[in-house]
Amino acid sequence: MTTPRPELYPEPFFTPDPKSAAHSRIADFARWAARHRGAERIQDPTDYRALYEWSVTDLEGFWAAVWEYFDIDATTEYERVLAEETMPGARWFPGATLNYAHHALRNLQPDAPAITALDETGAGYEITGRELRAGVASVAASLRDVGVGQGDRVVGYLPNTPHAVIAFLATASLGAVWSVCGQDYAPKAAADRFAQLEPTVLITADGYLFNGATHDRRAASLELAAALPTLKATVLVDHVGLAWPEDEDSGLTVPWEDAATRVEYLTIAPVPFDHPLWIVFSSGTTGLPKGIVHGHGGVLLEHLKTLGLHTDLGTGDRLMWYTTTHWMMWNLVVSTLLTGA
Protein backbone atom coordinates (compact mmCIF):
# COMPACT_ATOMS: atom_id res chain seq x y z
CA MET A 1 0.00 0.00 0.00
CA THR A 2 1.28 3.44 -0.94
CA THR A 3 1.14 5.99 1.86
CA PRO A 4 -0.32 9.35 0.72
CA ARG A 5 2.30 12.12 0.68
CA PRO A 6 0.97 15.26 2.40
CA GLU A 7 3.00 17.54 0.15
CA LEU A 8 0.94 16.42 -2.85
CA TYR A 9 -2.24 17.94 -1.43
CA PRO A 10 -3.19 21.62 -1.08
CA GLU A 11 -4.12 23.15 2.23
CA PRO A 12 -7.75 22.44 3.20
CA PHE A 13 -10.14 25.29 2.49
CA PHE A 14 -11.78 24.81 5.89
CA THR A 15 -10.40 23.62 9.20
CA PRO A 16 -12.65 23.43 12.28
CA ASP A 17 -11.56 25.20 15.40
CA PRO A 18 -9.76 22.88 17.85
CA LYS A 19 -12.58 22.94 20.41
CA SER A 20 -15.19 21.85 17.86
CA ALA A 21 -12.89 19.16 16.50
CA ALA A 22 -12.21 17.78 19.98
CA HIS A 23 -15.94 17.53 20.71
CA SER A 24 -16.85 15.86 17.40
CA ARG A 25 -18.12 12.34 17.25
CA ILE A 26 -15.16 11.20 15.15
CA ALA A 27 -12.75 12.47 17.82
CA ASP A 28 -14.74 10.58 20.44
CA PHE A 29 -14.44 7.46 18.28
CA ALA A 30 -10.68 8.00 17.96
CA ARG A 31 -10.31 8.28 21.74
CA TRP A 32 -12.44 5.16 22.19
CA ALA A 33 -10.45 3.19 19.61
CA ALA A 34 -7.14 4.15 21.23
CA ARG A 35 -8.40 2.93 24.61
CA HIS A 36 -10.35 -0.17 23.61
CA ARG A 37 -9.06 -1.37 20.23
CA GLY A 38 -5.31 -0.90 20.55
CA ALA A 39 -5.04 1.98 18.09
CA GLU A 40 -1.92 3.32 19.84
CA ARG A 41 -0.84 5.37 16.83
CA ILE A 42 -3.74 7.75 17.53
CA GLN A 43 -2.05 10.03 20.07
CA ASP A 44 -4.31 13.00 19.30
CA PRO A 45 -8.02 12.28 18.71
CA THR A 46 -8.19 15.21 16.27
CA ASP A 47 -5.34 13.78 14.14
CA TYR A 48 -7.44 12.59 11.24
CA ARG A 49 -4.46 11.24 9.26
CA ALA A 50 -3.48 8.95 12.13
CA LEU A 51 -7.03 7.65 12.36
CA TYR A 52 -7.15 7.15 8.60
CA GLU A 53 -3.83 5.29 8.52
CA TRP A 54 -5.01 2.95 11.25
CA SER A 55 -8.31 2.32 9.45
CA VAL A 56 -6.62 1.14 6.24
CA THR A 57 -3.75 -0.84 7.77
CA ASP A 58 -5.71 -2.69 10.48
CA LEU A 59 -8.90 -3.59 8.63
CA GLU A 60 -10.20 -6.04 11.19
CA GLY A 61 -9.37 -3.79 14.12
CA PHE A 62 -11.03 -0.76 12.55
CA TRP A 63 -14.26 -2.45 11.47
CA ALA A 64 -14.54 -4.30 14.77
CA ALA A 65 -14.26 -0.89 16.42
CA VAL A 66 -17.07 0.53 14.26
CA TRP A 67 -19.20 -2.52 15.19
CA GLU A 68 -18.58 -2.07 18.92
CA TYR A 69 -18.69 1.74 19.05
CA PHE A 70 -22.11 1.83 17.40
CA ASP A 71 -23.32 -1.14 19.46
CA ILE A 72 -24.44 -3.37 16.60
CA ASP A 73 -27.25 -5.58 17.87
CA ALA A 74 -26.71 -8.92 16.14
CA THR A 75 -28.97 -11.90 16.67
CA THR A 76 -25.94 -14.18 16.31
CA GLU A 77 -22.39 -12.90 16.69
CA TYR A 78 -19.74 -13.00 13.99
CA GLU A 79 -16.97 -15.60 13.92
CA ARG A 80 -14.32 -13.14 12.79
CA VAL A 81 -14.28 -9.74 11.11
CA LEU A 82 -12.70 -10.57 7.75
CA ALA A 83 -12.67 -14.22 6.74
CA GLU A 84 -11.23 -13.75 3.26
CA GLU A 85 -9.21 -10.68 2.32
CA THR A 86 -9.65 -10.97 -1.44
CA MET A 87 -11.21 -8.73 -4.05
CA PRO A 88 -13.61 -9.66 -5.37
CA GLY A 89 -14.85 -12.18 -2.85
CA ALA A 90 -13.98 -10.70 0.55
CA ARG A 91 -16.18 -12.21 3.28
CA TRP A 92 -16.98 -9.86 6.15
CA PHE A 93 -18.40 -10.84 9.54
CA PRO A 94 -19.32 -14.46 8.66
CA GLY A 95 -21.75 -16.04 11.11
CA ALA A 96 -23.40 -12.75 12.07
CA THR A 97 -27.14 -12.33 11.60
CA LEU A 98 -28.86 -8.97 11.98
CA ASN A 99 -31.28 -6.64 10.20
CA TYR A 100 -30.83 -3.07 8.98
CA ALA A 101 -34.46 -2.17 9.76
CA HIS A 102 -34.03 -3.05 13.43
CA HIS A 103 -31.12 -0.61 13.69
CA ALA A 104 -32.99 2.10 11.78
CA LEU A 105 -35.92 1.90 14.18
CA ARG A 106 -34.25 1.16 17.52
CA ASN A 107 -33.11 4.74 18.28
CA LEU A 108 -36.44 6.44 17.56
CA GLN A 109 -37.89 8.65 20.26
CA PRO A 110 -41.60 7.73 20.36
CA ASP A 111 -42.94 11.29 20.51
CA ALA A 112 -40.15 13.12 18.68
CA PRO A 113 -40.07 13.62 14.90
CA ALA A 114 -38.37 10.82 12.99
CA ILE A 115 -39.15 12.36 9.59
CA THR A 116 -40.06 15.91 8.64
CA ALA A 117 -41.67 16.02 5.18
CA LEU A 118 -41.90 19.25 3.20
CA ASP A 119 -42.93 19.89 -0.40
CA GLU A 120 -42.08 22.85 -2.62
CA THR A 121 -45.22 24.73 -1.55
CA GLY A 122 -43.99 24.77 2.02
CA ALA A 123 -46.70 22.37 3.16
CA GLY A 124 -45.50 19.54 5.32
CA TYR A 125 -45.99 17.23 8.24
CA GLU A 126 -43.98 15.24 10.76
CA ILE A 127 -43.93 11.55 11.54
CA THR A 128 -42.97 10.63 15.07
CA GLY A 129 -40.91 7.62 15.99
CA ARG A 130 -44.01 5.83 17.22
CA GLU A 131 -45.90 6.57 14.00
CA LEU A 132 -43.01 5.45 11.82
CA ARG A 133 -42.66 2.15 13.62
CA ALA A 134 -46.43 1.57 13.42
CA GLY A 135 -46.45 2.33 9.69
CA VAL A 136 -43.56 -0.05 9.05
CA ALA A 137 -45.28 -2.80 11.05
CA SER A 138 -48.52 -2.32 9.10
CA VAL A 139 -46.94 -2.29 5.64
CA ALA A 140 -44.75 -5.28 6.52
CA ALA A 141 -47.86 -7.25 7.49
CA SER A 142 -49.59 -6.19 4.28
CA LEU A 143 -46.62 -7.31 2.20
CA ARG A 144 -46.49 -10.61 4.04
CA ASP A 145 -50.20 -11.13 3.32
CA VAL A 146 -49.64 -10.90 -0.44
CA GLY A 147 -46.80 -13.42 -0.33
CA VAL A 148 -43.63 -11.39 0.23
CA GLY A 149 -40.96 -13.34 2.08
CA GLN A 150 -37.22 -13.40 2.60
CA GLY A 151 -35.34 -12.82 -0.64
CA ASP A 152 -38.38 -11.61 -2.61
CA ARG A 153 -38.12 -8.25 -4.34
CA VAL A 154 -40.35 -5.24 -3.67
CA VAL A 155 -40.00 -2.25 -5.98
CA GLY A 156 -41.10 1.35 -5.62
CA TYR A 157 -42.05 3.85 -8.33
CA LEU A 158 -42.19 6.72 -5.91
CA PRO A 159 -41.17 10.31 -5.25
CA ASN A 160 -39.04 11.15 -2.22
CA THR A 161 -41.74 11.00 0.47
CA PRO A 162 -42.22 9.17 3.77
CA HIS A 163 -44.17 6.51 1.84
CA ALA A 164 -40.89 5.40 0.26
CA VAL A 165 -39.08 5.26 3.60
CA ILE A 166 -41.85 3.25 5.26
CA ALA A 167 -42.12 0.85 2.30
CA PHE A 168 -38.37 0.28 2.27
CA LEU A 169 -38.10 -0.39 6.01
CA ALA A 170 -41.09 -2.72 5.86
CA THR A 171 -39.46 -4.64 3.01
CA ALA A 172 -36.14 -4.85 4.84
CA SER A 173 -37.80 -6.03 8.05
CA LEU A 174 -39.03 -9.13 6.19
CA GLY A 175 -35.63 -9.91 4.71
CA ALA A 176 -37.01 -9.00 1.28
CA VAL A 177 -35.02 -6.87 -1.16
CA TRP A 178 -35.89 -3.26 -2.08
CA SER A 179 -35.34 -1.20 -5.21
CA VAL A 180 -36.82 2.18 -6.10
CA CYS A 181 -36.79 4.83 -8.79
CA GLY A 182 -38.42 8.23 -9.15
CA GLN A 183 -41.51 8.90 -11.19
CA ASP A 184 -39.72 11.20 -13.61
CA TYR A 185 -38.52 7.93 -15.16
CA ALA A 186 -40.71 6.76 -18.02
CA PRO A 187 -42.43 3.41 -17.42
CA LYS A 188 -40.05 1.68 -19.87
CA ALA A 189 -36.99 3.08 -18.10
CA ALA A 190 -38.34 1.85 -14.77
CA ALA A 191 -39.25 -1.54 -16.28
CA ASP A 192 -35.75 -1.89 -17.75
CA ARG A 193 -34.54 -1.89 -14.15
CA PHE A 194 -37.29 -3.63 -12.24
CA ALA A 195 -38.08 -6.43 -14.68
CA GLN A 196 -34.58 -7.82 -14.11
CA LEU A 197 -35.52 -8.34 -10.45
CA GLU A 198 -38.77 -10.28 -11.04
CA PRO A 199 -40.51 -8.34 -8.25
CA THR A 200 -43.38 -9.64 -6.17
CA VAL A 201 -44.93 -6.25 -5.32
CA LEU A 202 -44.88 -2.77 -6.88
CA ILE A 203 -45.59 0.27 -4.69
CA THR A 204 -46.42 3.32 -6.78
CA ALA A 205 -47.82 6.83 -6.33
CA ASP A 206 -50.50 8.74 -8.23
CA GLY A 207 -48.02 11.53 -8.98
CA TYR A 208 -45.74 14.19 -7.58
CA LEU A 209 -45.29 17.95 -7.34
CA PHE A 210 -42.48 19.68 -9.21
CA ASN A 211 -41.89 23.21 -10.45
CA GLY A 212 -45.33 24.40 -9.44
CA ALA A 213 -47.20 21.62 -11.25
CA THR A 214 -48.81 18.32 -10.33
CA HIS A 215 -47.43 15.53 -12.48
CA ASP A 216 -50.03 12.79 -12.97
CA ARG A 217 -48.33 9.37 -12.99
CA ARG A 218 -51.37 7.12 -12.70
CA ALA A 219 -51.28 5.88 -16.30
CA ALA A 220 -47.50 5.49 -16.13
CA SER A 221 -47.83 3.47 -12.92
CA LEU A 222 -50.35 1.08 -14.44
CA GLU A 223 -48.22 0.75 -17.58
CA LEU A 224 -45.24 -0.16 -15.41
CA ALA A 225 -47.30 -2.72 -13.47
CA ALA A 226 -48.36 -4.34 -16.76
CA ALA A 227 -44.69 -4.64 -17.75
CA LEU A 228 -43.83 -6.63 -14.61
CA PRO A 229 -45.47 -10.06 -15.05
CA THR A 230 -44.19 -11.48 -11.75
CA LEU A 231 -46.24 -9.06 -9.62
CA LYS A 232 -48.66 -10.51 -7.10
CA ALA A 233 -49.94 -7.10 -6.05
CA THR A 234 -49.62 -3.37 -6.65
CA VAL A 235 -49.92 -0.92 -3.75
CA LEU A 236 -51.38 2.42 -4.84
CA VAL A 237 -50.24 5.51 -2.94
CA ASP A 238 -52.53 8.56 -2.88
CA HIS A 239 -49.87 11.27 -2.70
CA VAL A 240 -51.27 14.22 -4.68
CA GLY A 241 -54.99 13.41 -4.43
CA LEU A 242 -55.70 11.97 -7.89
CA ALA A 243 -58.33 9.23 -8.08
CA TRP A 244 -57.04 5.88 -9.29
CA PRO A 245 -59.04 4.35 -12.17
CA GLU A 246 -61.12 1.31 -11.32
CA ASP A 247 -59.71 -1.32 -13.66
CA GLU A 248 -60.67 -4.91 -12.96
CA ASP A 249 -57.93 -6.18 -15.30
CA SER A 250 -55.09 -4.55 -13.38
CA GLY A 251 -54.64 -7.47 -10.95
CA LEU A 252 -54.66 -7.25 -7.17
CA THR A 253 -54.36 -3.64 -6.06
CA VAL A 254 -54.10 -2.47 -2.46
CA PRO A 255 -54.67 1.17 -1.41
CA TRP A 256 -51.76 2.52 0.62
CA GLU A 257 -54.23 3.71 3.23
CA ASP A 258 -55.30 0.11 3.82
CA ALA A 259 -51.74 -1.24 3.77
CA ALA A 260 -50.31 1.36 6.15
CA THR A 261 -52.98 1.84 8.84
CA ARG A 262 -53.34 -1.65 10.29
CA VAL A 263 -52.53 -2.21 13.94
CA GLU A 264 -49.76 -4.80 13.86
CA TYR A 265 -46.83 -5.96 15.95
CA LEU A 266 -43.51 -5.49 14.16
CA THR A 267 -41.42 -8.64 13.90
CA ILE A 268 -38.05 -8.29 12.20
CA ALA A 269 -36.32 -11.23 10.50
CA PRO A 270 -32.60 -11.65 11.23
CA VAL A 271 -30.62 -12.30 8.05
CA PRO A 272 -26.96 -13.09 7.31
CA PHE A 273 -24.57 -10.13 7.30
CA ASP A 274 -24.30 -10.08 3.50
CA HIS A 275 -27.99 -10.76 2.78
CA PRO A 276 -29.22 -8.36 0.05
CA LEU A 277 -30.84 -5.20 1.41
CA TRP A 278 -31.41 -3.14 -1.71
CA ILE A 279 -30.46 -2.95 -5.37
CA VAL A 280 -29.38 0.31 -6.95
CA PHE A 281 -28.83 0.65 -10.69
CA SER A 282 -26.26 2.14 -13.00
CA SER A 283 -27.38 4.82 -15.45
CA GLY A 284 -27.95 2.46 -18.38
CA THR A 285 -25.83 4.42 -20.84
CA THR A 286 -24.30 1.16 -22.15
CA GLY A 287 -27.17 -1.29 -22.54
CA LEU A 288 -29.62 -2.15 -19.80
CA PRO A 289 -28.97 -0.59 -16.36
CA LYS A 290 -26.80 -2.83 -14.20
CA GLY A 291 -28.03 -3.84 -10.76
CA ILE A 292 -25.68 -3.28 -7.81
CA VAL A 293 -26.54 -5.28 -4.68
CA HIS A 294 -25.76 -3.94 -1.19
CA GLY A 295 -26.13 -6.11 1.91
CA HIS A 296 -27.69 -5.44 5.31
CA GLY A 297 -24.47 -5.53 7.31
CA GLY A 298 -22.26 -3.68 4.86
CA VAL A 299 -24.71 -0.80 4.49
CA LEU A 300 -25.29 -0.67 8.24
CA LEU A 301 -21.60 -0.30 9.11
CA GLU A 302 -20.63 1.93 6.19
CA HIS A 303 -23.54 4.32 6.73
CA LEU A 304 -22.97 4.50 10.48
CA LYS A 305 -19.34 5.35 9.73
CA THR A 306 -20.27 7.94 7.10
CA LEU A 307 -23.17 9.59 8.92
CA GLY A 308 -22.13 9.04 12.52
CA LEU A 309 -18.42 9.85 12.18
CA HIS A 310 -17.87 11.92 9.06
CA THR A 311 -21.19 13.79 9.17
CA ASP A 312 -21.24 14.00 13.00
CA LEU A 313 -24.92 13.08 13.29
CA GLY A 314 -26.51 11.93 16.53
CA THR A 315 -29.77 11.92 18.42
CA GLY A 316 -31.74 15.12 17.90
CA ASP A 317 -29.77 16.32 14.88
CA ARG A 318 -31.44 16.95 11.51
CA LEU A 319 -30.20 16.20 8.00
CA MET A 320 -31.70 17.66 4.85
CA TRP A 321 -30.53 16.52 1.42
CA TYR A 322 -32.54 17.24 -1.71
CA THR A 323 -32.63 14.06 -3.78
CA THR A 324 -34.76 11.76 -5.89
CA THR A 325 -35.33 8.15 -4.94
CA HIS A 326 -33.22 6.76 -7.79
CA TRP A 327 -30.06 8.56 -6.68
CA MET A 328 -28.05 6.63 -4.10
CA MET A 329 -28.14 9.73 -1.89
CA TRP A 330 -31.74 8.77 -1.09
CA ASN A 331 -30.42 5.53 0.39
CA LEU A 332 -27.90 7.43 2.48
CA VAL A 333 -30.49 9.95 3.68
CA VAL A 334 -32.77 7.13 4.90
CA SER A 335 -29.82 5.88 6.97
CA THR A 336 -29.97 9.10 8.97
CA LEU A 337 -32.37 7.08 11.14
CA LEU A 338 -29.50 4.76 12.14
CA THR A 339 -27.91 7.61 14.09
CA GLY A 340 -31.04 8.71 15.93
CA ALA A 341 -31.14 11.93 13.91
N, C-alpha and C positions, 0 to 999 in steps of 0.2 A: 504494500500500500504506500502510495506517495503522500507524504505529509505536505499540506498546503503551506506555501511560503508567504508570510504576511506581507512582504514587500511587493508582492504582485497585486495587492488589492488597495484601492484608494481608501482614504479615511471615510468612515461612515458619515452619512449626512445628518444622523441624529444619534445622540447618546443620552440615555436617561441619567438623571442626577443620581449620585451614589445612594442616597437614602431610598429612592424609589426602587432602584435595582435590588438593594438588599432586602426589601420587603416584598419582592415579587415571588410568585409561586415557583418559578424556575430556580430561584436562589434557594428557596426552602427545600426544593427537591435535591439540589446539589449538596446542601448541608446534610440532609437525610442520607443521601447515598454515601457520603464520606464517612458517616457514623456507622451505617448499618450494612453497606454493601462493599466495603473495602476499597472505595474509590479514593485512595490516599493522594493521588495526584491533584485532587481538587482542594487546594489550600485556601482559596478565596471563593466563596459561593457565587460571587459576581463575575468570576473568570469564565466567560462562556467558552473560550477556546479549550480550556482544560476539560470542561464538561463534555464538549464535542469530541475531543480526542479520546476520552474514556469511552464514550458511547460507541465509537466505531472500532475500537481495538479490543474491547471486552464485550462482545455482543451478548453473551448469555448473562453476564453481570448486569449490563444496562437494562435489558428487557425484563429480567427478573425484578429489577428495582422499580420499573414502571408498573409491573404487575402488583407488587407489594404496596408501593406508595399510594396507588389509586384503589387499593383494597378490592381487587377483582374477586367476585363472589362466584367461584366455580362449584358446580355440583360434584364433580370429581376432580381431584388435583392432577396437575401435569406430572409426567415421569421425569422429564428434563426440559430445559428451555429450548435447545436447538439440537434435534436428533441427527439431522443431516445438513451439513453446511455446504450445500451445492446449489448452483443456479444454472438452469431451473431445477426445481425439485427439493428445495430446502423444506424440512419438516419442523415446524415450530410447535412447541408445547403439546407433544403427543400425549394422549391419555386424558387431557382436560376436556370436560364438557361444561358448557355455559350457554348463555343466551344474551345477545345484544339488547333485546327489548327489556329484559329484567334490569339491566344496568341503566337504560335510558329512563326507566320509570321509578327506580328505587330512591332517587334523591329528591323527588317532587315534594314540595310543601303543599298539603291538601288545599289550603285556602289561598295560596299565593298564585299569581299568574305563572303558568308554564309556557303559554304561547300568547303573544299579543299579535292580533291580525289586523292589518290596516290595508285599505285599497286606495287607489289614486284619488278618490273623492275626499279622503280623510275619514270616511266611515270605518268603524272597526269594532272589535270586541275582544275580550280576553277569555281564555280557557284556563281554569285553575288546574292544579295538579290532580285533585279529586275528579274533576270532569274529564280530564284527559285519560286517566286510568279507566274510568267507567266507559268512555267511548271506545277505547282499545279493547276492553273485555267484550263489549257488545259486538263490535265488528268481527272480532276473532271467532265468537260463537256463530255468527252469521256465515262466515266463511267455512267454518267446520261443517255447518249444516248442509252446505251445497257441495261438500265432498273434498274440501281443501285439506291436505295433510302434509306431513313433513316431506320436503323435496318438491312439492308441486309449485307451479309458478303462478303468481298473481301480478297482473300488470295494471298500471294506471295511465289513463289519458286525461291528465289533470293539470290545472294551473297550480301555482304555488299558494296553497291555502291549507288550513288545518286539516281539511279532509284528507289530503295527501299524507300528512304526517301520521294521522290516526290509522289510515289504511296500511301504511308501511309497517308501523309498530305491531298492528294486529297480525299481519302476515308473518313478520319475524317471530312473534311469540309462538306461532304454530310450528316453527321450523320450516315454513314454506319460503319461497324465494321471490323477491320483489324486483320489479323493473318499472320505470315510469318515464314518460316524456310529456312535454307541454303540448297544449292544444293549438299552438301556431304551426305544428307539424301537420301536413296533409295526411289523410287517412292512409294513403299508400306508404308514405315515409314511416309512419308509426307501425304499419303492418310489416314493413321490411325488417323492422327490429323485433317486434313481438312474435311474429309467426315462427321465428327460429326457436322460440322458447316453448312452444306448444302450451300456452297458458290455460289454466283451469277457470279463472275468473278475470273479467275486465271490470275495472272501476272507472267510470267516466263522468264528466260534468256536462251540464247543458251549455256552458259557455264561460266567457271570462270578460273582464273589463280591461281595455287598453286604449290609451290616447283619447279618452273622452267618449269612447264608443263601446257598446255591448256587442261582443262577437259571438254569434249563435253557432254552437258546435254540435247541435243535436243530430243533424243529418250526417255530419262527419263521424260522430260517435257510433251511430248505427251502421254506417258503412264499414268502419273499422271492425266492429263486432262481427259483421258478416264475413270479413276476411280472416277470421280466426276460428277455424272449424273445431278446435279442441275445447272451446268454451262450454262450461256447464251452466254458467250464469253471468249476467251483466248487472252490475250495481250502478244505478243512475243517481247522480248527485245533482240536487237542485241548488246551484250556486248563484245564478243571476236571475232566477225567477221565471224561466221559460218553461212552458208546459211540454212534457214529453209526449210524443204521439202514441196513441194506443194501437200497437201493431201486434196482432196475435201470432205473426210469423217470425217475430224477433227472438224467440226462445225465452228461457226463464229470465225475467228481469226483476230486480229487487230495488225498491226505492231506498236511497241512503237513509232517509228518516227512519225507516223500519229496521235497517241493518244496524244503525248506530245508537238506538235509544232503548235497547233491551236492558234489563237488569240482570247482569251476569257476573259470575265470579271469574276473575282472570287466572287461568292456569298457563304457565309458561313452560314450553318443552325444552329441556336441556339438549344441546346438540354438540357434536365434536367441534373442537377449536376451529378447524378449517372448513366447517360446513358452510355452504353458500348462503350469504345474507342477501345480496342484491347483485344485479347485473347492470352495468353501465355500458354504453355503446360508443364506438368510434364514430367519426363524422360520416362515414360512408362515401368518401370522395373517391375511393378505389374499390368499386364493387359494393356488395351489401355491407352495411355497418357490421363491425366485428364486436361480439359480446365480450366483456371483460368481467370476470367473476371475482368478487371480494367476499371473504369469509367473515363469520361472526367475530372470532377472536382477533384476527388481524385488524379489522376496522376498529374494534373496541380499543385496542392498545394504541394504534396509530392516532386515532382521533382524540383519545385522552391526552396523549403526548402533545399533539398539535394544539388543541384547544385549551387544555389545562396548563401546559407549560409555556408554549410559545405565545399563546394568545392571552394567558393570564386570567382565564375565566374561572369563576367559582360561584358558589351559592349567592343568589341575589343580583348577580351581574346580568347585563342584557347585551345580546349581540343582534345587530341588524345587518343583513347582507342581501342586496337586491339580486335575485336570481330566478331563473326558470327551473322547472323540475328536471329538464333533461341535461342541465349542466351539473357536473359533479359537485359544484359548490352547494347545490341543494342538499346533497347527501351530508356534506360537512356541517351545514347549518343545522340540520336535524340533530346531529350529534352534540350540539350545544346542551341538550338535555342530559347528556352523560355527566356534565360538570355541575349540575344543579343550577345552572344559569337559565 
